Amino acid sequence: MEKQVQTRIAIYSRKSRFTGKGESIENQIELCRQYIAQDYGAAEDSLLVYEDEGFSGGSTDRPQFKKMMADARGKKFSILVCYRLDRISRNIGDFARLIEELGSLSISFVSIREQFDTASPMGRAMMYIASVFSQLERETTAERIRDNMRELAKTGRWLGGTTPTGYRSQPIEKAASDGKTRRAFRLVFQPDEIKTVRLIFQKFLETDSLTQVETFLIQNSIPSKTGKRYTRFAIKNILENPVYMAADPDAYRYFAGSGAELCAAEKDFDGSHGIMAYNKTLQQHGKANRAREMSNWIVAIGRHQGILSGEDWIRVQKMLERNKSKSYRKPKNNTALLSGLLRCGRCGSYLRPKLTRRKNRDGEPVYTYLCELKEKSRGRKCSVPNINGNSLDQAVCSEIISLPEDGSAFLQHLKACCQALKEDRDDLDTELERLNQSIQNAEKAISNLVSALAEGRSSAASRYIIRQIDEWKEKEDSLEAGIQQLKDRAEIRFLPDEQIEMAADALRSFSSAFGSMTVDEKRCALRSLIDRVVWDGETVSICLFGAGPEATADGGDSTAGE
């Protein structure tokens, strides 16, 4: 006896990567459709289909899965059907939370391959057991992959990823005993880049300062491999990378003493090749990578050349460790409001506050904002004048406070934008009507061609008709994309006059409270309204979120403090 459908039924399908083999997305969906038609007697228009192609089951961070769960919470379906249990998740924790949430939403879950249905207690129990085995299979596979990677690492080959600065990946092909050609990779010098890396190590050994190395590179216009300016952090990453270290006796003793797993005998550390270290970071999906203790590293002799002796590389590490106490700290200025908002109009760098020893008439410490690139390059790469921070902060705050005043440029601009949106909406409606008519014409043309194809017997004519259908289908897809873009624009609602006044009232409340805020509260308030403040040496532009530079303020003495 067929079950009566009360609400809509959802189908979910997933495949880790796109292939033409196995349980494809289409096959999964079709099998689910057949099951639903047989057991529930559901009509086609009562189904909701969610498809994730190219996503792993180890995480629920999948676009269509998220949409499905949002629809579930919106009560858009009462039954969820999938082809196989692991299409939903291979993680027992995620799966258990999913089943619990579906249960709280009164949504039944059905897996047709395993014949599980959470509508029954036995079905729920068996589903949890199957999910445990699914996660075990996934973790066993992952462990096997890690073991294989570990064994490959011991050979010293390059296993892929972003190549270190100064090297590029070169394939090596070798005939195997089974007659097949095997390919491996090794690192070889990238001449221009490796020259820069040598210079970085040389300058750091000379100066014992990341900041001085950074300044030298900026002053001499030496860019990184991506064409950007070197930062202290990028320089530090290069200095800490053992790939540049020669695999010599000093290197062997250093890593052996640190407890690392060494994949070569001491006699093989003869300095003719560089070090290849693996398992240096802990990588977790959705989380920042963390450095592992050196005792967890796998250290092998690479197939590349190093550029630094083991003794010098170890010396660099000791210098870096000693300098940790002198690492960069945020400015201790407790009054500057525009840190992180103020940008240089000449080079695009941030301006940071710098305290002076002077005080103003109110007894407050005087501080200036100075361009970071100007400071780091000693004025060679940017020469924008410093600006008095006390005066600039006051001017910017005054501009923000005056925004809701009657007749202000801000409110006039807001009203003009709303009027423009009204006019644009009329044009959008006309264009939508035209595109919808074009869609109807395309659908009619495709329908006629399909009828002609069904009646035709000539293979040549059939091929021609199929080409015509494809062309019309492409045109239809293009029209539908255009309609969607217009609909997205049409979703912007214009503000009626009373809502504009409500916005002004909210700003007035904000302005009246601004004076009694603490410094931290003022900083947060400014960040909620201001996208950036730009100083070009002559004028200051305040750019609000969603607007261009509508307000300008006099920043005061542009040379004060220096």
C-alpha positions in Angstrom: 0.0 0.0 0.0 1.4 3.3 -1.0 2.1 6.0 1.7 0.3 9.2 1.3 2.4 12.3 0.7 1.6 15.1 3.1 4.4 17.5 2.2 7.3 17.6 -0.2 10.2 15.1 -0.3 13.8 16.1 -0.6 16.5 14.2 -2.5 20.2 14.7 -1.6 23.1 13.4 -3.8 26.8 13.9 -3.5 30.0 12.7 -5.3 33.5 13.6 -4.3 34.7 14.5 -7.8 33.2 14.7 -11.3 33.8 11.5 -13.3 31.8 9.6 -15.9 32.0 6.4 -13.8 30.2 4.8 -10.9 27.4 6.2 -8.8 27.0 9.5 -10.6 24.9 12.4 -9.3 22.3 11.7 -12.0 22.1 7.9 -11.3 21.7 8.6 -7.5 18.9 11.0 -8.1 17.1 8.7 -10.6 17.2 5.8 -8.2 15.8 8.0 -5.4 13.0 9.2 -7.8 12.1 5.6 -8.5 12.1 4.7 -4.8 9.9 7.7 -3.9 7.4 7.0 -6.8 7.1 3.3 -5.7 6.9 3.8 -1.9 5.3 7.2 -1.6 3.5 7.8 -4.9 5.0 11.3 -5.0 4.5 13.5 -8.0 7.5 15.0 -9.7 6.6 18.5 -8.7 6.6 17.5 -5.1 10.3 16.8 -5.0 13.2 19.0 -4.0 16.6 18.0 -5.3 20.0 19.1 -3.9 23.2 18.1 -5.7 26.8 18.6 -4.5 29.4 17.6 -7.2 33.1 17.5 -6.2 32.7 17.7 -2.4 34.0 15.2 0.2 31.8 13.5 2.7 34.3 14.2 5.4 32.8 17.6 6.0 29.3 19.1 5.8 30.7 22.4 4.4 28.9 21.9 1.0 26.7 24.6 -0.7 23.7 22.4 -1.5 23.9 20.6 1.8 23.7 23.9 3.6 20.8 25.0 1.4 19.0 21.7 2.1 19.4 22.2 5.9 18.1 25.8 5.6 15.0 24.5 3.8 14.6 21.8 6.4 14.5 24.4 9.1 12.0 26.3 7.0 9.7 23.2 7.0 9.9 22.9 3.2 9.9 19.1 3.3 9.1 16.3 5.7 11.2 13.4 4.3 14.8 13.3 3.2 15.9 10.5 0.8 19.5 9.7 -0.3 20.9 6.8 -2.3 23.5 5.7 0.2 24.3 6.7 3.8 27.8 8.0 3.1 26.4 10.4 0.5 25.2 12.5 3.5 28.3 12.3 5.6 31.3 10.0 6.4 31.8 11.7 9.7 29.9 10.0 12.6 29.8 13.2 14.6 28.3 15.2 11.8 25.9 12.4 10.9 24.7 12.0 14.5 24.0 15.8 14.8 22.2 15.7 11.4 19.9 12.9 12.4 19.2 14.5 15.8 18.3 17.8 14.1 16.1 16.1 11.5 14.4 14.3 14.3 13.7 17.6 16.1 12.3 19.0 12.9 10.0 15.9 12.5 11.8 15.0 9.2 12.3 11.3 8.4 15.5 10.2 6.8 15.7 7.3 4.3 18.7 5.6 2.8 17.6 3.4 -0.1 20.8 1.4 -0.5 20.9 0.2 3.1 17.1 0.3 3.4 17.2 2.4 6.5 14.3 4.6 7.6 14.5 6.7 10.8 10.8 6.4 11.2 11.5 3.2 13.1 13.7 2.7 16.2 15.5 -0.3 14.5 16.1 1.9 11.4 17.7 4.6 13.5 20.0 2.1 15.4 21.2 0.4 12.2 21.8 3.8 10.6 24.2 4.8 13.4 26.0 1.5 13.2 26.5 1.9 9.4 27.7 5.5 9.9 30.4 4.3 12.3 31.7 1.8 9.7 31.5 4.6 7.0 33.7 6.9 9.1 36.1 3.9 9.9 36.5 3.3 6.2 37.2 7.0 5.6 39.8 7.2 8.3 41.4 3.9 7.3 41.7 5.3 3.7 43.1 8.6 5.0 45.7 6.7 7.2 46.7 4.6 4.2 47.2 7.8 2.1 49.3 9.3 5.0 51.4 6.2 5.2 52.1 6.2 1.5 53.0 9.9 1.6 55.3 9.2 4.5 57.1 6.5 2.5 57.4 8.8 -0.6 58.8 11.5 1.7 61.6 9.3 2.7 62.9 9.3 -0.9 63.5 13.0 -0.7 61.3 13.8 -3.7 59.1 16.9 -4.0 55.5 15.8 -3.2 53.7 18.9 -4.6 52.2 22.1 -3.3 53.6 25.6 -3.5 57.3 25.5 -4.3 59.6 27.3 -1.9 60.9 30.7 -3.1 64.0 30.1 -5.2 63.0 26.7 -6.6 60.7 25.3 -9.2 59.4 21.7 -9.6 61.0 19.5 -12.3 59.6 16.1 -13.4 61.8 13.1 -13.5 60.6 10.1 -15.6 61.9 6.6 -15.0 61.0 3.2 -16.5 59.7 0.8 -13.9 60.2 -3.0 -13.9 56.7 -3.5 -15.2 57.5 -1.5 -18.3 55.5 1.5 -17.3 57.0 5.0 -17.0 56.9 6.4 -13.4 57.1 10.1 -12.8 58.5 11.9 -9.7 59.5 15.5 -9.1 62.5 17.3 -7.6 63.3 20.9 -6.9 65.7 22.9 -9.1 66.9 26.5 -8.8 64.9 29.4 -10.1 67.9 31.7 -10.7 66.5 35.1 -10.0 64.5 34.0 -6.9 67.4 31.9 -5.4 69.6 35.0 -5.7 67.1 36.9 -3.6 66.9 34.1 -1.0 70.7 34.1 -0.7 70.6 37.9 -0.2 67.9 37.5 2.5 70.0 35.1 4.5 73.2 37.2 4.0 71.5 40.4 5.2 69.9 38.8 8.2 73.2 37.3 9.3 74.7 40.7 9.0 72.0 42.8 10.7 70.3 40.3 13.0 67.1 42.2 12.2 64.0 41.2 10.2 63.0 44.9 10.0 66.3 45.9 8.5 66.2 43.1 5.9 62.6 44.3 5.0 63.8 47.9 4.7 66.7 46.9 2.5 64.4 44.9 0.1 61.9 47.7 -0.1 64.5 50.4 -0.7 66.1 48.3 -3.5 62.8 47.4 -5.1 63.3 43.7 -4.7 59.8 42.1 -4.9 58.6 38.7 -3.7 57.9 35.8 -6.2 54.4 37.1 -6.5 55.5 40.6 -7.3 54.5 42.1 -3.9 56.6 43.8 -1.3 58.4 41.5 1.2 57.1 41.7 4.8 58.9 40.6 7.9 56.6 37.6 8.2 57.4 36.4 4.6 61.1 36.9 5.3 60.9 34.9 8.5 59.1 32.1 6.7 62.0 31.9 4.3 64.6 32.0 7.1 62.9 29.1 9.0 62.5 26.8 6.0 65.1 23.9 6.2 64.8 23.3 2.4 67.7 25.9 1.9 69.9 24.0 4.4 72.6 21.6 3.2 72.3 18.1 4.4 75.7 18.0 6.1 76.9 16.6 9.5 75.8 19.7 11.4 72.3 19.3 10.0 72.3 15.6 11.0 73.3 16.3 14.6 70.8 19.2 14.8 67.7 17.2 13.7 68.8 14.0 15.5 69.2 16.1 18.7 65.7 17.5 18.2 64.1 14.1 18.0 63.0 14.3 14.3 62.6 11.1 12.3 65.7 10.9 10.1 65.3 8.9 6.8 69.0 8.6 6.0 72.2 7.4 7.7 74.7 9.9 9.1 77.2 9.1 6.4 74.8 10.2 3.7 74.7 13.7 5.2 77.7 14.8 3.1 76.4 18.3 2.1 75.9 17.5 -1.6 72.1 17.9 -1.4 69.6 20.0 0.6 67.2 19.0 3.4 63.6 18.0 2.7 61.4 18.1 5.8 57.9 16.8 5.9 55.0 16.8 8.4 56.0 20.2 9.6 52.4 21.5 10.0 49.1 20.2 11.4 46.5 20.8 8.7 42.8 20.6 9.7 39.9 21.4 7.4 38.4 24.8 8.3 41.2 25.7 10.7 44.5 27.5 10.4 47.6 25.4 10.0 49.6 24.9 13.1 53.4 24.3 13.3 54.3 20.9 14.7 57.1 20.3 17.2 60.3 19.3 15.4 60.1 15.9 17.0 57.2 15.2 14.7 59.1 16.1 11.5 60.2 13.6 8.9 63.6 14.7 7.6 65.1 13.3 4.4 67.9 14.2 2.1 66.4 15.9 -0.9 67.2 15.6 -4.5 67.9 19.4 -4.7 70.9 21.6 -3.8 70.9 23.6 -0.6 72.3 27.2 -0.4 73.4 27.4 3.2 75.6 25.3 5.4 74.0 23.5 8.3 76.0 25.6 10.7 74.8 28.9 9.3 71.1 27.8 9.1 71.2 26.7 12.7 72.8 30.0 13.6 69.9 31.8 11.9 67.4 29.8 13.9 69.1 30.7 17.2 69.0 34.4 16.2 65.3 34.2 15.4 64.6 32.5 18.7 66.6 35.2 20.5 64.7 38.0 18.7 61.3 36.7 19.7 61.3 39.0 22.7 61.7 42.0 20.3 58.8 40.9 18.0 56.4 43.5 16.7 53.7 44.8 19.0 50.7 47.0 18.4 51.3 50.7 19.0 50.6 51.6 22.6 48.9 54.9 21.7 45.6 54.9 23.6 43.9 57.8 21.9 44.4 57.4 18.2 41.0 56.5 16.6 41.9 55.9 12.9 44.4 53.0 13.2 43.4 50.4 10.5 41.2 52.9 8.7 43.7 55.5 7.5 45.3 54.8 4.1 48.0 56.7 2.1 46.5 58.2 -1.1 49.9 58.0 -2.8 51.0 54.4 -2.3 48.0 52.7 -0.7 49.8 51.7 2.5 48.3 52.1 6.0 49.2 55.1 8.1 50.0 54.3 11.8 50.0 56.6 14.8 53.3 57.7 16.3 53.6 59.5 19.6 55.7 62.6 20.0 57.1 64.1 23.3 54.9 67.2 22.9 51.5 68.0 24.3 48.8 70.2 22.9 46.9 73.0 24.6 44.5 70.5 26.3 47.5 68.7 27.8 47.0 65.7 25.5 50.0 63.9 24.0 50.5 64.9 20.4 50.7 62.1 17.8 51.1 62.0 14.1 50.0 59.5 11.5 52.8 58.3 9.2 52.8 56.1 6.1 54.2 52.6 6.8 55.9 52.4 3.4 57.5 55.8 3.8 58.8 54.7 7.2 60.1 51.3 6.0 61.7 52.7 2.9 63.2 55.7 4.7 61.2 57.9 2.4 62.5 56.4 -0.9 59.3 54.8 -2.0 56.8 57.3 -0.6 57.1 60.9 0.6 53.6 61.7 1.7 53.7 64.3 4.6 52.9 63.1 8.1 49.6 64.5 9.4 48.7 65.7 12.9 46.7 62.8 14.5 44.9 64.8 17.1 43.5 67.3 14.5 42.6 64.6 12.0 40.7 62.4 14.5 38.7 65.5 15.7 37.9 66.5 12.1 36.8 63.0 11.1 34.6 62.7 14.2 33.0 66.1 13.5 32.2 65.0 9.9 30.5 61.8 11.2 28.5 63.7 13.8 27.2 66.2 11.3 26.0 63.5 8.9 22.3 63.5 10.0 21.9 67.3 10.1 19.0 68.6 7.9 20.3 69.7 4.5 23.6 67.7 5.0 25.3 66.5 1.9 24.9 62.9 3.2 21.1 63.0 3.4 20.8 64.8 0.1 23.0 62.1 -1.5 20.9 59.3 0.2 17.7 60.8 -1.3 19.2 61.2 -4.7 20.3 57.5 -4.7 16.8 56.4 -3.7 15.2 58.3 -6.5 17.7 56.8 -8.9 16.8 53.4 -7.7 13.1 54.1 -8.3 13.8 55.1 -11.9 16.2 52.1 -12.4 13.4 49.8 -11.1 11.0 50.9 -13.9 13.7 50.2 -16.5 14.4 46.8 -15.0 10.7 45.8 -15.2 10.6 46.7 -18.9 13.8 44.8 -19.6 12.6 41.7 -17.6 9.4 41.7 -19.7 11.4 41.7 -22.9 13.7 38.9 -21.8 10.8 36.7 -20.7 9.2 37.1 -24.1 12.5 36.1 -25.7 12.6 33.0 -23.4 9.1 32.0 -24.6 10.2 32.4 -28.2 13.2 30.2 -27.6 11.2 27.5 -25.9 8.7 27.5 -28.8 11.5 27.2 -31.3 13.1 24.3 -29.4 9.7 22.6 -29.1 9.2 22.8 -32.9 12.7 21.5 -33.6 12.1 18.5 -31.2 8.9 17.7 -33.1 10.8 17.9 -36.4 13.5 15.6 -35.0 10.9 13.0 -34.0 9.4 12.9 -37.4 12.7 13.0 -39.4 14.5 9.9 -40.7 17.5 11.3 -42.4 20.7 11.2 -40.2 22.1 14.3 -41.8 18.8 16.2 -41.2 18.8 14.9 -37.6 22.3 16.2 -37.0 21.4 19.6 -38.4 18.3 19.8 -36.2 20.3 18.7 -33.1 22.8 21.5 -33.8 19.9 24.0 -34.1 18.4 22.8 -30.8 21.8 23.2 -29.1 22.1 26.7 -30.4 18.7 27.7 -29.2 19.4 26.0 -25.8 22.5 28.1 -25.4 20.6 31.2 -26.3 17.9 30.3 -23.8 20.5 29.7 -21.0 22.0 33.1 -21.8 18.6 34.7 -21.5 17.9 33.0 -18.2 21.2 34.2 -16.9 20.3 37.7 -17.9 17.0 37.5 -16.2 18.6 36.2 -13.0 21.0 39.2 -13.0 18.1 41.6 -13.4 16.1 39.9 -10.7 19.1 40.2 -8.4 19.2 44.0 -9.1 15.4 44.2 -8.7 15.7 42.9 -5.2 17.1 46.2 -4.1 14.2 48.0 -2.6 14.1 51.8 -2.7 13.6 53.6 0.6 10.4 55.6 1.0 10.8 59.0 2.5 9.7 57.9 6.0 12.4 55.3 6.1 15.0 57.9 5.1 13.9 59.9 8.0 14.1 56.9 10.3 17.7 56.4 9.1 18.4 60.1 9.9 16.9 59.7 13.4 19.1 56.7 14.0 22.2 58.7 13.0 21.1 61.6 15.3 21.0 59.2 18.2 24.4 57.9 17.3 25.8 61.4 17.1 24.4 62.5 20.4 25.9 59.4 22.2 29.3 59.7 20.4 30.7 62.3 22.8 30.2 60.1 25.9 31.8 57.0 24.4 35.1 55.6 25.5 38.1 55.6 23.1 37.5 51.9 22.3 33.8 52.5 21.7 34.5 55.4 19.4 36.9 53.2 17.4 34.2 50.5 17.0 31.6 53.1 16.1 33.8 54.7 13.4 34.6 51.2 11.9 30.9 50.5 11.7 30.4 53.5 9.4 33.7 54.2 7.7 35.3 52.0 5.0 38.5 53.9 4.9 40.0 57.4 5.3 42.5 58.5 2.7 45.3 61.1 3.1 47.1 62.2 -0.1 49.2 64.9 1.4 46.7 67.7 0.8 43.2 66.5 1.6 41.5 63.9 3.6 38.7 61.8 2.1 36.2 59.9 4.3 34.8 56.9 2.4 31.6 55.5 4.0 30.6 51.9 3.5 28.7 51.7 0.2 29.6 55.2 -0.9 32.4 57.0 -2.6 34.5 59.8 -0.9 31.6 62.1 -0.1 33.1 64.0 2.8 36.4 65.7 3.2 38.0 67.3 6.3 41.0 69.5 6.9 43.6 67.3 8.6 45.4 70.2 10.2 49.2 70.7 10.2 50.6 68.1 7.8 54.1 68.2 9.1 53.4 68.3 12.8 55.4 65.9 15.0 58.4 65.4 12.7 
